C-alpha cells in the first residue's frame, strides 16, 4: 500500500485544492493531509485563515479522496510527519519546488503544478472588494 502525504492551509476550499488532492490521491492507495494550524498559517502568510483549523480539518476530512487528516504545526516537522504516517510520497505544489528535496532520502518528493489563476488569496480579495456592493 502506497501512502501519499500532502500539506496545505485549505482555506476557502476551491477547485485548485480539489484538483491537487485528486492528483495526489491518484499517486497512491492512501492520502494523508496535513492541514496548517492557524498559527502556522499566520506565520507563513501574515494573516489568519477565514476558517479555523478545526473547520478546515473537518472540511478536508470529508473529501472522498482523503483518508486521514491531521494538523500541521510546523514546516520544520515535515520529516517527522512523513515518518509518523509512513508516507512513501510527499506531494507539494510547485510553488514549493525544491524546498523539500532534502526529504528524498525518506520518501519520493513530487511537486505538482498549481491550477492557473486560482488562489485563496485572490478569492478573498475579490470577495472583500465586492462586499460593499
C-alpha positions in Angstrom: 0.0 0.0 0.0 1.5 3.4 -1.1 0.8 6.3 1.2 0.8 9.8 -0.1 1.1 12.8 2.2 0.5 16.4 1.3 0.1 19.7 3.2 -1.8 23.0 2.9 -4.0 25.6 4.5 -7.1 24.6 2.5 -8.8 27.8 3.5 -11.8 28.8 1.3 -11.8 25.5 -0.5 -11.7 25.9 -4.2 -11.2 23.8 -7.4 -7.4 24.2 -7.2 -7.5 22.4 -3.8 -9.8 19.7 -5.2 -7.6 19.1 -8.2 -4.3 18.9 -6.3 -5.8 16.5 -3.8 -7.2 14.3 -6.6 -3.9 14.2 -8.4 -2.1 13.4 -5.1 -4.5 10.6 -4.3 -4.0 9.1 -7.7 -0.3 8.6 -6.9 -1.0 6.0 -4.2 -3.5 4.0 -2.3 -3.9 6.2 0.8 -3.9 10.0 1.0 -2.9 11.7 4.3 -3.4 15.5 4.5 -1.7 17.9 6.9 -3.8 21.0 7.4 -1.8 24.0 8.5 -2.6 25.2 12.0 -3.9 28.7 12.5 -0.6 29.7 14.0 1.5 28.2 11.1 -0.8 29.9 8.5 -0.3 33.3 10.2 3.5 32.7 10.3 3.5 31.8 6.6 1.0 34.3 5.2 0.8 37.1 7.7 -3.0 36.7 8.1 -5.4 34.4 9.9 -7.4 32.0 7.8 -11.1 32.6 7.1 -11.9 29.3 8.6 -10.4 27.9 11.8 -8.1 24.9 11.8 -10.9 22.8 13.2 -13.3 23.8 10.4 -10.7 23.3 7.7 -9.7 19.9 9.1 -13.4 18.9 9.1 -13.9 20.1 5.5 -10.8 18.3 4.2 -11.6 15.1 6.1 -14.9 14.9 4.4 -13.5 14.9 0.9 -13.8 11.4 -0.6 -10.2 11.1 -1.7 -8.8 11.9 1.7 -8.2 9.0 4.1 -6.6 10.8 7.1 -6.2 14.4 8.2 -4.0 15.9 10.9 -3.0 19.5 12.0 0.4 20.6 10.8 2.1 22.6 13.5 5.4 23.4 11.8 7.1 23.4 8.4 10.2 22.1 10.2 8.4 18.9 11.2 7.9 17.6 7.6 10.3 14.7 8.1 8.6 13.7 11.3 5.2 13.8 9.7 6.4 11.7 6.8 7.8 9.1 9.2 4.8 9.2 11.5 2.4 8.5 8.7 4.7 6.0 6.9 4.5 8.1 3.7 6.1 6.9 0.5 5.4 10.0 -1.5 5.3 13.7 -0.4 3.3 15.9 -2.8 3.6 19.7 -2.7 2.5 22.5 -5.1 5.2 23.6 -7.5 5.3 27.0 -5.7 7.4 25.0 -3.2 9.6 23.4 -5.9 13.0 22.3 -4.4 12.2 23.3 -0.9 11.6 19.8 0.3 14.1 17.9 -1.8 16.0 17.2 1.4 13.3 14.6 2.1 14.2 12.5 -0.9 16.0 10.1 1.4 12.8 9.4 3.4 10.2 9.4 0.5 9.7 10.4 -3.1 9.1 14.2 -3.4 6.8 15.3 -6.2 5.8 19.0 -6.9 2.6 19.3 -8.8 1.6 22.4 -10.9 -0.9 24.7 -9.3 -4.2 25.4 -11.1 -3.6 28.6 -13.1 -5.4 31.7 -12.0 -6.9 30.2 -8.8 -5.8 31.2 -5.4 -7.4 31.5 -2.0 -5.8 35.0 -1.5 -7.3 36.2 -4.9 -10.7 34.8 -3.9 -10.6 36.5 -0.5 -9.5 39.8 -2.1 -12.3 39.5 -4.7 -14.9 38.9 -2.1 -13.6 41.8 0.1 -13.6 44.2 -2.8 -17.2 43.3 -3.7 -18.6 43.3 -0.2 -19.8 46.8 -0.3 -21.8 46.5 -3.5 
